[in-house]
């Protein structure tokens, strides 16, 4: 199924949920939905500039986001307003769920960054994940989340994002 199919809306509402609460909601352009992976393009949905020290997300940045119904992560290619690749920001999530024009993704606190040149690969927010209590409340989900972070790191260090996102 491609984004050109008559049964797909041209726009998709992405809903990021964390701890049962909607963290952010934004509209993106649906690029593709093959039944397993959903691809969306959207401008930076945050307010103002977010400087992480290793990358800045700012108005005009464009995110091409890939979500899976059968994987515990999402990968977001980040480009500047001028089109320069900044890198990939990855969220560890429960598998995405799509209902019509809405894609719901539950954030599990773990993240990974890979710079455009591949020299900077870093695991993020492991402290938040530990504090979330998921390991106690849902040990199976916690194991899946940690395995997803390991898989993302392996892909990032081996240059595997190209094949993953093709």
Residue frames relative to the residue before (quaternion, step in Angstrom):
aa qw qx qy qz dx dy dz
X 1.0000 0.0000 0.0000 0.0000 0.00 0.00 0.00
X 0.1469 -0.8076 0.5667 0.0707 3.61 -0.74 0.94
X 0.6601 -0.5137 0.3728 0.4018 3.54 -1.30 0.27
X 0.6205 0.5457 -0.3458 0.4444 3.59 1.22 -0.25
X 0.4616 0.6878 -0.4505 0.3330 3.58 1.24 -0.14
X 0.5624 -0.6380 0.4195 0.3174 3.56 -1.02 0.84
X 0.6840 0.5036 -0.3000 0.4342 3.62 1.10 -0.55
X 0.6353 0.5120 -0.3398 0.4678 3.61 1.24 0.05
X 0.3976 -0.6895 0.5369 0.2797 3.60 -0.91 0.82
X 0.5351 -0.6261 0.4584 0.3340 3.58 -1.12 0.59
X 0.7420 0.3090 -0.1760 0.5684 3.59 1.22 -0.50
X 0.0869 -0.7783 0.6203 0.0445 3.55 -1.15 0.59
X 0.3262 -0.7254 0.5771 0.1854 3.55 -0.96 0.91
X 0.1719 -0.7737 0.6046 0.0794 3.58 -0.68 1.14
X 0.0875 -0.7921 0.6041 0.0020 3.56 -0.78 1.10
X 0.1140 -0.7924 0.5982 0.0351 3.57 -0.55 1.19
X 0.1153 -0.8039 0.5834 -0.0015 3.54 -0.60 1.26
X 0.0042 -0.7814 0.6239 -0.0145 3.56 -1.03 0.82
X 0.8418 0.0081 -0.0430 0.5380 3.56 -0.67 1.09
X 0.7041 -0.4823 0.2571 0.4534 3.57 1.08 0.73
X 0.6728 0.4491 -0.2775 0.5184 3.58 1.32 -0.02
X 0.4771 -0.6533 0.4978 0.3128 3.58 -1.00 0.80
X 0.2855 -0.7789 0.5455 0.1191 3.56 -0.64 1.22
X 0.7688 -0.1441 0.1265 0.6100 3.56 0.99 -0.91
X 0.0975 -0.7542 0.6479 0.0422 3.52 -1.22 0.64
X 0.1376 0.7883 -0.5888 0.1137 3.57 -0.87 0.94
X 0.4283 -0.6905 0.5289 0.2448 3.53 -1.28 0.45
X 0.0286 -0.7890 0.6137 -0.0040 3.52 -1.02 0.89
X 0.5437 -0.5832 0.4908 0.3512 3.52 -1.36 0.20
X 0.3559 -0.7248 0.5495 0.2146 3.57 -0.74 1.04
X 0.2023 -0.7978 0.5608 0.0898 3.57 -0.65 1.13
X 0.7884 -0.1518 0.1387 0.5797 3.58 0.99 -0.85
X 0.0244 0.7439 -0.6678 -0.0115 3.51 -1.31 0.49
X 0.0934 -0.8350 0.5421 0.0162 3.56 -0.28 1.28
X 0.6554 -0.4996 0.3063 0.4765 3.57 1.30 0.22
X 0.7449 0.2900 -0.1830 0.5723 3.58 1.25 -0.44
X 0.7984 0.1617 -0.0596 0.5770 3.57 0.89 -1.00
X 0.1646 -0.7560 0.6291 0.0745 3.53 -1.08 0.87
X 0.1028 -0.7860 0.6081 0.0437 3.58 -0.90 0.95
X 0.0392 -0.7907 0.6087 -0.0530 3.52 -0.91 1.07
X 0.1649 -0.7491 0.6295 0.1240 3.58 -1.14 0.65
X 0.1070 0.7992 -0.5800 0.1155 3.55 -0.83 1.02
X 0.5007 -0.6138 0.5002 0.3498 3.57 -1.15 0.49
X 0.6759 -0.4513 0.3795 0.4421 3.57 -1.27 0.35
X 0.2553 -0.8205 0.5016 0.1001 3.56 -0.57 1.20
X 0.5292 0.6322 -0.4172 0.3824 3.58 1.22 -0.08
X 0.4849 -0.6334 0.5045 0.3303 3.51 -1.28 0.23
X 0.8408 0.0817 -0.0935 0.5270 3.55 -0.73 1.08
X 0.6978 -0.4332 0.3686 0.4354 3.53 -1.26 -0.62
X 0.1131 -0.7523 0.6442 0.0792 3.56 -1.10 0.76
X 0.0881 -0.8139 0.5742 -0.0060 3.55 -0.37 1.29
X 0.1952 -0.8040 0.5569 0.0736 3.56 -0.51 1.24
X 0.5614 -0.5712 0.3994 0.4462 3.58 1.28 -0.26
X 0.7700 0.2811 -0.1564 0.5511 3.58 0.97 -0.83
X 0.7737 0.0181 -0.0346 0.6323 3.60 1.30 -0.24
X 0.2245 -0.7438 0.6110 0.1518 3.55 -1.24 0.55
X 0.1720 -0.7240 0.6579 0.1162 3.54 -0.99 0.92
X 0.0641 0.8199 -0.5589 0.1061 3.54 -0.78 1.05
X 0.6860 -0.4600 0.3430 0.4475 3.57 -1.23 0.38
X 0.7319 0.3717 -0.3089 0.4804 3.56 -0.94 0.96
X 0.5404 0.5982 -0.4094 0.4272 3.59 1.20 -0.41
X 0.2068 -0.7690 0.5961 0.1024 3.55 -1.14 0.72
X 0.1772 -0.7813 0.5956 0.0584 3.53 -0.89 1.06
X 0.1099 -0.7243 0.6756 0.0833 3.56 -0.94 0.94
X 0.1149 -0.8511 0.5112 -0.0320 3.49 -0.34 1.38
X 0.1439 -0.7837 0.6026 0.0444 3.54 -0.98 0.95
X 0.0502 -0.7886 0.6117 -0.0383 3.54 -0.77 1.16
X 0.1851 -0.7858 0.5830 0.0915 3.56 -1.09 0.76
X 0.4156 -0.6862 0.5437 0.2465 3.52 -1.19 0.66
X 0.7648 0.3421 -0.1762 0.5167 3.59 1.24 -0.33
X 0.6752 0.4143 -0.2987 0.5322 3.60 1.25 0.33
X 0.4527 -0.7058 0.4946 0.2285 3.53 -1.21 0.62
X 0.7093 0.3849 -0.2993 0.5091 3.59 0.92 0.85
X 0.2115 -0.7084 0.6526 0.1662 3.48 -1.47 0.19
X 0.1842 -0.7705 0.6029 0.0948 3.57 -1.09 0.77
X 0.1011 -0.8081 0.5803 -0.0010 3.54 -0.82 1.08
X 0.2441 -0.7512 0.5997 0.1283 3.53 -0.62 1.19
X 0.1583 -0.8138 0.5575 0.0440 3.58 -0.73 1.08
X 0.0084 -0.7894 0.6129 -0.0324 3.55 -0.84 1.07
X 0.5132 -0.6234 0.4937 0.3229 3.53 -1.18 0.61
X 0.6972 -0.4474 0.3468 0.4399 3.56 -1.30 0.18
X 0.6771 0.4809 -0.2792 0.4821 3.59 1.14 -0.64
X 0.5973 -0.6066 0.3474 0.3932 3.60 1.26 -0.08
X 0.4836 0.6654 -0.4448 0.3543 3.61 1.25 -0.04
X 0.4438 -0.6883 0.5109 0.2613 3.57 -0.92 0.94
X 0.2349 -0.7623 0.5905 0.1225 3.56 -0.82 1.05
X 0.6706 -0.4411 0.3135 0.5074 3.55 1.01 -0.84
X 0.5089 -0.6186 0.5013 0.3272 3.53 -1.31 -0.44
X 0.1451 -0.7525 0.6386 0.0700 3.54 -0.92 0.99
X 0.1042 -0.8191 0.5641 0.0064 3.56 -0.68 1.11
X 0.1874 -0.7608 0.6148 0.0901 3.53 -0.99 0.93
X 0.2965 -0.6839 0.6280 0.2234 3.54 -1.06 0.77
X 0.0469 0.8039 -0.5788 0.1283 3.54 -0.70 1.21
X 0.5311 -0.5071 0.5169 0.4401 3.51 -1.31 -0.01
X 0.6549 -0.4851 0.3679 0.4476 3.63 -1.15 0.35
X 0.5237 -0.6640 0.4494 0.2879 3.56 -1.02 0.91
X 0.1686 -0.7541 0.6259 0.1053 3.55 -1.23 0.60
X 0.1041 -0.7955 0.5958 0.0373 3.55 -0.86 0.98
X 0.0010 0.7527 -0.6580 0.0242 3.49 -1.00 0.98
X 0.8230 -0.1447 0.0561 0.5464 3.57 -0.35 1.25
X 0.8365 -0.1927 0.1416 0.4930 3.58 -0.77 -1.01
X 0.6639 0.4934 -0.3013 0.4744 3.62 1.23 0.25
X 0.1211 -0.7627 0.6336 0.0466 3.55 -1.01 0.95
X 0.1171 -0.8086 0.5760 0.0263 3.58 -0.56 1.20
X 0.0288 -0.7918 0.6083 -0.0458 3.52 -0.87 1.08
X 0.2202 -0.7826 0.5706 0.1160 3.59 -0.82 1.01
X 0.3231 -0.7652 0.5401 0.1354 3.54 -0.56 1.30
X 0.1829 -0.8044 0.5605 0.0737 3.59 -0.87 1.00
X 0.6507 -0.5930 0.2695 0.3902 3.58 1.20 0.69
X 0.6764 0.4807 -0.3183 0.4582 3.64 0.97 -0.63
X 0.0164 -0.7918 0.6102 -0.0203 3.56 -1.04 0.85
X 0.1381 -0.7586 0.6286 0.1010 3.52 -1.35 0.27
X 0.1532 -0.7647 0.6202 0.0849 3.56 -1.10 0.77
X 0.0148 -0.7489 0.6621 0.0219 3.55 -1.16 0.78
X 0.3830 -0.7318 0.5189 0.2203 3.55 -0.70 1.10
X 0.6892 -0.4974 0.3392 0.4031 3.56 -1.25 0.45
X 0.7436 0.3978 -0.2309 0.4853 3.60 0.96 -0.80
X 0.5141 -0.6931 0.3841 0.3283 3.58 1.30 0.03
X 0.5316 0.6542 -0.4077 0.3511 3.60 1.23 -0.02
X 0.7501 0.3073 -0.1836 0.5561 3.59 1.20 -0.37
X 0.1063 0.7480 -0.6425 0.1282 3.54 -0.45 1.30
X 0.1111 0.8201 -0.5511 0.1066 3.56 -0.61 1.10
X 0.3810 -0.6769 0.5897 0.2212 3.50 -1.14 0.86
X 0.1325 -0.8146 0.5641 0.0264 3.56 -0.95 0.92
X 0.8693 0.2125 -0.1370 0.4248 3.51 -1.34 0.50
X 0.2598 0.7731 -0.5402 0.2074 3.59 1.05 0.59
X 0.6024 0.5527 -0.3552 0.4533 3.60 1.14 -0.57
X 0.6398 0.5155 -0.3200 0.4717 3.60 1.01 -0.82
X 0.6320 0.5338 -0.3259 0.4577 3.56 1.01 -0.83
X 0.6587 0.5057 -0.3095 0.4632 3.59 0.90 -0.93
X 0.6931 0.4789 -0.2676 0.4675 3.59 0.99 -0.85
X 0.5616 0.6406 -0.3832 0.3568 3.60 1.18 -0.45
X 0.3892 -0.7453 0.4594 0.2864 3.57 1.18 -0.52
X 0.3661 0.7545 -0.4807 0.2563 3.59 1.26 0.11
X 0.5996 0.5889 -0.3542 0.4101 3.58 1.07 -0.73
X 0.7043 0.4190 -0.2435 0.5188 3.57 1.15 -0.63
X 0.7328 0.4507 -0.2466 0.4462 3.58 0.82 -1.00
X 0.7975 0.0077 0.0203 0.6029 3.60 1.10 -0.67
X 0.1583 -0.8486 0.4980 0.0826 3.60 0.43 1.22
X 0.6260 0.5409 -0.3443 0.4439 3.59 1.02 -0.72
X 0.6604 0.4860 -0.2999 0.4876 3.59 0.97 -0.85
X 0.6270 0.5358 -0.3378 0.4536 3.60 1.01 -0.78
X 0.6497 0.5016 -0.3171 0.4751 3.60 0.97 -0.83
X 0.6494 0.5093 -0.3150 0.4687 3.60 0.96 -0.86
X 0.6451 0.5239 -0.3207 0.4544 3.60 0.99 -0.80
X 0.6782 0.4781 -0.2958 0.4733 3.59 0.88 -0.89
X 0.6292 0.5163 -0.3312 0.4774 3.60 1.05 -0.73
X 0.6321 0.5282 -0.3283 0.4623 3.60 1.04 -0.77
X 0.6475 0.5057 -0.3229 0.4699 3.60 0.96 -0.82
X 0.6341 0.5181 -0.3256 0.4727 3.60 0.99 -0.79
X 0.6527 0.5117 -0.3110 0.4642 3.59 0.96 -0.88
X 0.6508 0.5114 -0.3140 0.4651 3.59 0.93 -0.87
X 0.6582 0.5053 -0.3194 0.4576 3.58 0.91 -0.87
X 0.6392 0.5217 -0.3222 0.4641 3.58 0.98 -0.82
X 0.6551 0.5006 -0.3044 0.4771 3.59 0.94 -0.89
X 0.6611 0.5188 -0.3059 0.4474 3.59 0.94 -0.90
X 0.7129 0.4569 -0.2643 0.4616 3.58 0.89 -0.88
X 0.7265 0.4235 -0.2440 0.4830 3.60 1.13 -0.56
X 0.5163 -0.6401 0.4195 0.3843 3.59 1.26 -0.02
X 0.3842 0.7844 -0.4222 0.2425 3.59 1.24 0.34
X 0.4763 0.6819 -0.4503 0.3246 3.62 1.19 -0.13
X 0.5851 0.5926 -0.3753 0.4069 3.59 1.03 -0.70
X 0.7045 0.4371 -0.2628 0.4935 3.59 0.83 -0.95
X 0.6317 0.5520 -0.3327 0.4307 3.60 0.97 -0.84
X 0.7787 0.3684 -0.1740 0.4770 3.57 0.90 -0.91
X 0.4513 0.7054 -0.4420 0.3215 3.60 1.28 -0.07
